[in-house]
Every structure is written in structure tokens, then in C-alpha cells.
Amino acid sequence: MSSQTDPEDLYERLLDEGLFESEDEQLQLGEEFVSARQRFRKAIAGRDEDADVPRLGEYVERTPFSAEEVDDGTFADALAVSDVCETVDAGTSLHVALSLDRSEAAEDESHVPAGFVSLAGEEIESFLRAHPASIVYCWRENCDPCRAVGDHLADLRRDGTILEQFGLAAVYGPDNAEVLSEKYDMGGSPTTLFCAGTTIESRFMGNPGPKGLRREINTLAKNL
């Protein structure tokens, strides 16, 4: 990810520049972004031959992604992010677009706890570098233990056990199996990593229950 990726700073800029807007204390995509997204999707689909569409290579450059991994819809979203948010560079726009795609795909899933950011496996390392402590929750669908762990994590965030300084990430295991196995020694879901910077201090496979999760979170918080 580019040098623009301090998560809190990026979030504030996306909000300030209109990618998101708040309504009734709920975040939703801004009207300007939705309009730009529709315009670029139409252009990329070839229905607007006069549109000036940048090359995809400009967006995948200096990211861990290849052009083959980015579909037309995601590329259109990246173009819309760049169009609406003038301070966000091309590579960061692509990361934002991919995160939006994952978040929208997971809207019908209750596995991603409130306050957690959906990441691809390739994004974990830069996410860990950006936070003094992080929790990385790996899940899959049709998984009762995953649902239980997600609910426990949401409750622990809600009651203040999980501190605001923590980075909170959710990774969909089936789509990221290779990188999760090779870089983080994950072999199944749910798996929850507790990290200080880029160092994995501890992990749980399966559902340890709220007491087990609370114990590891409190241990991690002592080092902040």
C-alpha cells in the first residue's frame, strides 16, 4: 500500500472529501461517489466511448495486486475514489475500492464484527505496521464457531475491552488461503491473531469463548 495509508488519517480524508456521508449516525456511500462509480462503470463497459479512462497499470503499480486480480467493477470504483477524493493517490484508491467490494459482499454476512475492517491477505502486513496492536480475525461462511467468535469480538469492542488504539481486521479465509497459510501459519477458520506491531504474540484456533479472548486482549493491551 502507498505512503498514504495511515488508516485513521485515510478514513478522515475519505469522510471529509465525500466518499462517505453520515446519516442518522450511520455511514453510507456519498452521493458524489455513487454517481462517479456509475459513470466509470458505464465508461469501462464501453457504453461511453468518449470517456477518458486511465490505464489500470497506473493503479496496480506499487500495490501487491496484479491487473488480472482487479475486475472492471473494482477498477471503476478505484477511478471513482480518485475522482471524488483528490488527496488519495491511485494505489490507495485501488485499496479502498477493494475494501469497499469486500464490505459490500459481506453485508449479508454477520461474521464481520462491527468496527472490523475487511482485508485481503496481502494487506495484513501493512495493516499491522500501521497499529501498535491488532486483532486479525479469519472467518468463513456457514461456520457456527466463526459466528460465535465474531459476536464475542463485537461485544468486547462494545464494552471497551478492545481499546481504540487496536487495529481490527477481518479476513475471509477461503479467498486468502495461500497467503494465510504461508505467511501466518493459518490452516482453518476461525483463527484469531493477537499482534503487537507485526509480531504475532498469540493466536486462537476455534472459539475460545469471551473469557479466553478477553484474557489475550488484556495481555496485549499491557504492552501499549
C-alpha positions as YAML, in Angstrom:
chain: A
units: angstrom
residues:
- id: 1
  name: MET
  ca: [0.00, 0.00, 0.00]
- id: 2
  name: SER
  ca: [1.18, 3.53, -0.62]
- id: 3
  name: SER
  ca: [2.59, 6.01, 1.88]
- id: 4
  name: GLN
  ca: [-0.89, 7.47, 2.33]
- id: 5
  name: THR
  ca: [-2.20, 4.57, 4.34]
- id: 6
  name: ASP
  ca: [-2.34, 5.57, 7.99]
- id: 7
  name: PRO
  ca: [-5.83, 4.08, 8.48]
- id: 8
  name: GLU
  ca: [-7.23, 6.79, 10.77]
- id: 9
  name: ASP
  ca: [-5.93, 9.62, 8.58]
- id: 10
  name: LEU
  ca: [-7.21, 7.91, 5.44]
- id: 11
  name: TYR
  ca: [-10.64, 7.35, 6.96]
- id: 12
  name: GLU
  ca: [-10.91, 11.01, 7.96]
- id: 13
  name: ARG
  ca: [-9.94, 12.14, 4.47]
- id: 14
  name: LEU
  ca: [-12.43, 9.81, 2.81]
- id: 15
  name: LEU
  ca: [-15.14, 11.19, 5.07]
- id: 16
  name: ASP
  ca: [-14.11, 14.83, 4.61]
- id: 17
  name: GLU
  ca: [-13.87, 14.55, 0.82]
- id: 18
  name: GLY
  ca: [-17.25, 12.90, 0.36]
- id: 19
  name: LEU
  ca: [-16.63, 9.20, -0.18]
- id: 20
  name: PHE
  ca: [-18.76, 8.58, 2.89]
- id: 21
  name: GLU
  ca: [-21.50, 10.62, 4.47]
- id: 22
  name: SER
  ca: [-23.25, 10.22, 7.80]
- id: 23
  name: GLU
  ca: [-26.99, 9.91, 8.11]
- id: 24
  name: ASP
  ca: [-28.74, 9.12, 11.41]
- id: 25
  name: GLU
  ca: [-25.31, 8.20, 12.85]
- id: 26
  name: GLN
  ca: [-24.87, 5.59, 10.11]
- id: 27
  name: LEU
  ca: [-22.16, 5.79, 7.45]
- id: 28
  name: GLN
  ca: [-23.15, 5.35, 3.83]
- id: 29
  name: LEU
  ca: [-21.54, 5.99, 0.46]
- id: 30
  name: GLY
  ca: [-21.74, 9.66, -0.58]
- id: 31
  name: GLU
  ca: [-23.93, 10.69, -3.49]
- id: 32
  name: GLU
  ca: [-20.95, 12.12, -5.40]
- id: 33
  name: PHE
  ca: [-19.09, 8.82, -5.15]
- id: 34
  name: VAL
  ca: [-22.14, 6.77, -6.17]
- id: 35
  name: SER
  ca: [-22.60, 9.00, -9.23]
- id: 36
  name: ALA
  ca: [-18.91, 8.76, -10.16]
- id: 37
  name: ARG
  ca: [-18.97, 4.98, -9.70]
- id: 38
  name: GLN
  ca: [-21.89, 4.63, -12.11]
- id: 39
  name: ARG
  ca: [-20.21, 6.93, -14.63]
- id: 40
  name: PHE
  ca: [-16.92, 5.00, -14.64]
- id: 41
  name: ARG
  ca: [-18.63, 1.59, -14.72]
- id: 42
  name: LYS
  ca: [-20.52, 2.72, -17.81]
- id: 43
  name: ALA
  ca: [-17.31, 4.01, -19.41]
- id: 44
  name: ILE
  ca: [-15.34, 0.82, -18.73]
- id: 45
  name: ALA
  ca: [-18.18, -1.33, -20.04]
- id: 46
  name: GLY
  ca: [-17.76, 0.52, -23.35]
- id: 47
  name: ARG
  ca: [-21.07, 2.31, -23.27]
- id: 48
  name: ASP
  ca: [-19.33, 5.69, -23.22]
- id: 49
  name: GLU
  ca: [-16.70, 5.71, -25.97]
- id: 50
  name: ASP
  ca: [-15.81, 9.37, -25.38]
- id: 51
  name: ALA
  ca: [-14.81, 8.84, -21.75]
- id: 52
  name: ASP
  ca: [-11.16, 9.25, -20.81]
- id: 53
  name: VAL
  ca: [-10.32, 6.19, -18.71]
- id: 54
  name: PRO
  ca: [-6.80, 5.88, -17.20]
- id: 55
  name: ARG
  ca: [-4.80, 2.69, -17.57]
- id: 56
  name: LEU
  ca: [-5.27, 0.00, -14.93]
- id: 57
  name: GLY
  ca: [-1.47, -0.29, -14.70]
- id: 58
  name: GLU
  ca: [-1.31, 3.14, -13.09]
- id: 59
  name: TYR
  ca: [-3.45, 1.82, -10.26]
- id: 60
  name: VAL
  ca: [-1.85, -1.57, -9.58]
- id: 61
  name: GLU
  ca: [1.66, -0.08, -9.63]
- id: 62
  name: ARG
  ca: [3.28, -0.18, -6.17]
- id: 63
  name: THR
  ca: [0.48, -2.40, -4.80]
- id: 64
  name: PRO
  ca: [0.64, -6.16, -4.12]
- id: 65
  name: PHE
  ca: [-2.06, -6.75, -6.74]
- id: 66
  name: SER
  ca: [-1.75, -7.64, -10.42]
- id: 67
  name: ALA
  ca: [-4.01, -6.36, -13.19]
- id: 68
  name: GLU
  ca: [-5.51, -9.85, -13.52]
- id: 69
  name: GLU
  ca: [-6.79, -9.68, -9.93]
- id: 70
  name: VAL
  ca: [-8.79, -6.46, -10.48]
- id: 71
  name: ASP
  ca: [-12.13, -6.79, -12.24]
- id: 72
  name: ASP
  ca: [-13.83, -3.98, -14.16]
- id: 73
  name: GLY
  ca: [-16.18, -3.10, -11.32]
- id: 74
  name: THR
  ca: [-13.36, -2.71, -8.82]
- id: 75
  name: PHE
  ca: [-11.31, -0.64, -11.27]
- id: 76
  name: ALA
  ca: [-14.31, 1.62, -11.84]
- id: 77
  name: ASP
  ca: [-14.66, 2.06, -8.09]
- id: 78
  name: ALA
  ca: [-10.95, 2.94, -7.81]
- id: 79
  name: LEU
  ca: [-11.39, 5.57, -10.52]
- id: 80
  name: ALA
  ca: [-14.41, 6.95, -8.65]
- id: 81
  name: VAL
  ca: [-12.41, 7.15, -5.40]
- id: 82
  name: SER
  ca: [-9.68, 9.11, -7.21]
- id: 83
  name: ASP
  ca: [-12.27, 11.35, -8.81]
- id: 84
  name: VAL
  ca: [-14.02, 12.22, -5.55]
- id: 85
  name: CYS
  ca: [-11.03, 12.23, -3.17]
- id: 86
  name: GLU
  ca: [-8.34, 14.45, -4.67]
- id: 87
  name: THR
  ca: [-5.77, 13.77, -1.94]
- id: 88
  name: VAL
  ca: [-5.86, 9.98, -2.39]
- id: 89
  name: ASP
  ca: [-3.33, 8.53, -4.84]
- id: 90
  name: ALA
  ca: [-4.05, 5.82, -7.42]
- id: 91
  name: GLY
  ca: [-2.68, 2.87, -5.45]
- id: 92
  name: THR
  ca: [-4.55, 3.84, -2.29]
- id: 93
  name: SER
  ca: [-7.72, 4.34, -4.35]
- id: 94
  name: LEU
  ca: [-7.44, 0.74, -5.51]
- id: 95
  name: HIS
  ca: [-7.04, -0.50, -1.93]
- id: 96
  name: VAL
  ca: [-10.10, 1.50, -0.90]
- id: 97
  name: ALA
  ca: [-12.10, 0.09, -3.84]
- id: 98
  name: LEU
  ca: [-11.14, -3.47, -2.92]
- id: 99
  name: SER
  ca: [-12.15, -2.85, 0.70]
- id: 100
  name: LEU
  ca: [-15.49, -1.45, -0.44]
- id: 101
  name: ASP
  ca: [-16.08, -4.51, -2.62]
- id: 102
  name: ARG
  ca: [-15.35, -6.87, 0.26]
- id: 103
  name: SER
  ca: [-17.50, -4.88, 2.67]
- id: 104
  name: GLU
  ca: [-20.44, -4.82, 0.27]
- id: 105
  name: ALA
  ca: [-20.05, -8.53, -0.46]
- id: 106
  name: ALA
  ca: [-20.16, -9.23, 3.27]
- id: 107
  name: GLU
  ca: [-23.22, -7.09, 4.01]
- id: 108
  name: ASP
  ca: [-25.40, -10.18, 4.27]
- id: 109
  name: GLU
  ca: [-22.88, -11.97, 6.48]
- id: 110
  name: SER
  ca: [-22.83, -11.47, 10.23]
- id: 111
  name: HIS
  ca: [-19.30, -12.84, 10.57]
- id: 112
  name: VAL
  ca: [-17.50, -9.48, 10.25]
- id: 113
  name: PRO
  ca: [-17.77, -7.80, 13.67]
- id: 114
  name: ALA
  ca: [-18.74, -4.15, 13.95]
- id: 115
  name: GLY
  ca: [-15.65, -1.94, 13.81]
- id: 116
  name: PHE
  ca: [-13.52, -4.50, 11.96]
- id: 117
  name: VAL
  ca: [-12.09, -3.72, 8.52]
- id: 118
  name: SER
  ca: [-12.26, -6.36, 5.78]
- id: 119
  name: LEU
  ca: [-8.78, -7.04, 4.38]
- id: 120
  name: ALA
  ca: [-7.20, -9.22, 1.72]
- id: 121
  name: GLY
  ca: [-4.38, -11.43, 2.91]
- id: 122
  name: GLU
  ca: [-1.84, -9.25, 1.08]
- id: 123
  name: GLU
  ca: [-2.95, -6.22, 3.10]
- id: 124
  name: ILE
  ca: [-2.39, -7.70, 6.55]
- id: 125
  name: GLU
  ca: [1.29, -6.79, 6.88]
- id: 126
  name: SER
  ca: [0.83, -3.10, 6.09]
- id: 127
  name: PHE
  ca: [-2.21, -3.01, 8.39]
- id: 128
  name: LEU
  ca: [-0.16, -4.45, 11.26]
- id: 129
  name: ARG
  ca: [2.62, -1.92, 10.67]
- id: 130
  name: ALA
  ca: [0.10, 0.90, 11.00]
- id: 131
  name: HIS
  ca: [-1.07, -0.10, 14.51]
- id: 132
  name: PRO
  ca: [0.72, -0.68, 17.83]
- id: 133
  name: ALA
  ca: [-1.56, -3.67, 18.46]
- id: 134
  name: SER
  ca: [-4.01, -5.52, 16.24]
- id: 135
  name: ILE
  ca: [-6.55, -8.32, 16.23]
- id: 136
  name: VAL
  ca: [-6.87, -10.23, 12.95]
- id: 137
  name: TYR
  ca: [-9.95, -12.42, 12.75]
- id: 138
  name: CYS
  ca: [-10.09, -15.05, 9.99]
- id: 139
  name: TRP
  ca: [-13.53, -16.42, 9.15]
- id: 140
  name: ARG
  ca: [-15.57, -18.37, 6.60]
- id: 141
  name: GLU
  ca: [-19.28, -18.67, 5.85]
- id: 142
  name: ASN
  ca: [-21.58, -21.39, 7.21]
- id: 143
  name: CYS
  ca: [-19.39, -21.64, 10.31]
- id: 144
  name: ASP
  ca: [-21.06, -21.52, 13.73]
- id: 145
  name: PRO
  ca: [-17.76, -21.09, 15.64]
- id: 146
  name: CYS
  ca: [-16.87, -18.17, 13.31]
- id: 147
  name: ARG
  ca: [-20.19, -16.52, 14.04]
- id: 148
  name: ALA
  ca: [-19.68, -17.01, 17.77]
- id: 149
  name: VAL
  ca: [-16.15, -15.53, 17.75]
- id: 150
  name: GLY
  ca: [-17.37, -12.58, 15.70]
- id: 151
  name: ASP
  ca: [-20.15, -11.92, 18.19]
- id: 152
  name: HIS
  ca: [-17.74, -12.14, 21.13]
- id: 153
  name: LEU
  ca: [-15.32, -9.70, 19.49]
- id: 154
  name: ALA
  ca: [-18.15, -7.27, 18.77]
- id: 155
  name: ASP
  ca: [-19.24, -7.46, 22.43]
- id: 156
  name: LEU
  ca: [-15.68, -6.94, 23.69]
- id: 157
  name: ARG
  ca: [-15.29, -3.90, 21.47]
- id: 158
  name: ARG
  ca: [-18.63, -2.54, 22.65]
- id: 159
  name: ASP
  ca: [-17.79, -2.90, 26.36]
- id: 160
  name: GLY
  ca: [-14.39, -1.22, 25.96]
- id: 161
  name: THR
  ca: [-12.20, -4.28, 26.47]
- id: 162
  name: ILE
  ca: [-10.78, -3.74, 22.97]
- id: 163
  name: LEU
  ca: [-9.05, -0.37, 23.15]
- id: 164
  name: GLU
  ca: [-9.38, 2.32, 20.49]
- id: 165
  name: GLN
  ca: [-5.66, 2.01, 19.67]
- id: 166
  name: PHE
  ca: [-6.18, -1.54, 18.41]
- id: 167
  name: GLY
  ca: [-6.31, -2.23, 14.69]
- id: 168
  name: LEU
  ca: [-9.22, -4.58, 13.95]
- id: 169
  name: ALA
  ca: [-9.18, -6.65, 10.76]
- id: 170
  name: ALA
  ca: [-11.33, -9.45, 9.37]
- id: 171
  name: VAL
  ca: [-10.04, -11.72, 6.60]
- id: 172
  name: TYR
  ca: [-12.19, -14.14, 4.62]
- id: 173
  name: GLY
  ca: [-10.24, -17.38, 4.77]
- id: 174
  name: PRO
  ca: [-11.33, -19.21, 1.59]
- id: 175
  name: ASP
  ca: [-10.30, -16.31, -0.66]
- id: 176
  name: ASN
  ca: [-6.91, -15.89, 1.04]
- id: 177
  name: ALA
  ca: [-5.95, -19.45, 1.96]
- id: 178
  name: GLU
  ca: [-2.50, -19.44, 0.34]
- id: 179
  name: VAL
  ca: [-1.16, -16.24, 1.91]
- id: 180
  name: LEU
  ca: [-2.73, -17.06, 5.28]
- id: 181
  name: SER
  ca: [-1.06, -20.46, 5.29]
- id: 182
  name: GLU
  ca: [2.36, -19.39, 4.01]
- id: 183
  name: LYS
  ca: [2.81, -16.11, 5.90]
- id: 184
  name: TYR
  ca: [0.70, -16.57, 9.04]
- id: 185
  name: ASP
  ca: [0.53, -20.35, 9.51]
- id: 186
  name: MET
  ca: [-3.27, -20.37, 9.44]
- id: 187
  name: GLY
  ca: [-4.92, -23.60, 8.45]
- id: 188
  name: GLY
  ca: [-8.59, -23.08, 9.23]
- id: 189
  name: SER
  ca: [-11.31, -20.78, 10.46]
- id: 190
  name: PRO
  ca: [-11.99, -19.25, 12.82]
- id: 191
  name: THR
  ca: [-8.46, -18.23, 13.71]
- id: 192
  name: THR
  ca: [-7.77, -15.07, 15.69]
- id: 193
  name: LEU
  ca: [-4.32, -13.45, 15.82]
- id: 194
  name: PHE
  ca: [-3.22, -11.04, 18.55]
- id: 195
  name: CYS
  ca: [-0.38, -8.89, 17.26]
- id: 196
  name: ALA
  ca: [2.00, -6.29, 18.68]
- id: 197
  name: GLY
  ca: [3.12, -4.37, 15.63]
- id: 198
  name: THR
  ca: [3.97, -7.03, 13.05]
- id: 199
  name: THR
  ca: [4.72, -9.70, 15.69]
- id: 200
  name: ILE
  ca: [2.09, -12.35, 16.35]
- id: 201
  name: GLU
  ca: [2.06, -12.64, 20.15]
- id: 202
  name: SER
  ca: [-0.62, -15.33, 20.39]
- id: 203
  name: ARG
  ca: [-3.43, -16.97, 18.48]
- id: 204
  name: PHE
  ca: [-6.61, -18.97, 18.94]
- id: 205
  name: MET
  ca: [-7.94, -21.59, 16.56]
- id: 206
  name: GLY
  ca: [-11.63, -22.21, 17.06]
- id: 207
  name: ASN
  ca: [-13.82, -20.45, 19.58]
- id: 208
  name: PRO
  ca: [-12.11, -19.86, 22.97]
- id: 209
  name: GLY
  ca: [-15.16, -18.08, 24.35]
- id: 210
  name: PRO
  ca: [-15.30, -14.49, 25.64]
- id: 211
  name: LYS
  ca: [-13.09, -15.20, 28.66]
- id: 212
  name: GLY
  ca: [-10.25, -16.54, 26.52]
- id: 213
  name: LEU
  ca: [-10.48, -13.65, 24.09]
- id: 214
  name: ARG
  ca: [-10.63, -11.11, 26.91]
- id: 215
  name: ARG
  ca: [-7.51, -12.58, 28.53]
- id: 216
  name: GLU
  ca: [-5.44, -12.29, 25.35]
- id: 217
  name: ILE
  ca: [-6.74, -8.80, 24.61]
- id: 218
  name: ASN
  ca: [-5.86, -7.60, 28.12]
- id: 219
  name: THR
  ca: [-2.39, -9.12, 27.82]
- id: 220
  name: LEU
  ca: [-1.86, -7.35, 24.50]
- id: 221
  name: ALA
  ca: [-3.12, -4.05, 25.95]
- id: 222
  name: LYS
  ca: [-0.50, -4.11, 28.71]
- id: 223
  name: ASN
  ca: [2.22, -3.53, 26.12]
- id: 224
  name: LEU
  ca: [0.64, -0.35, 24.71]
...
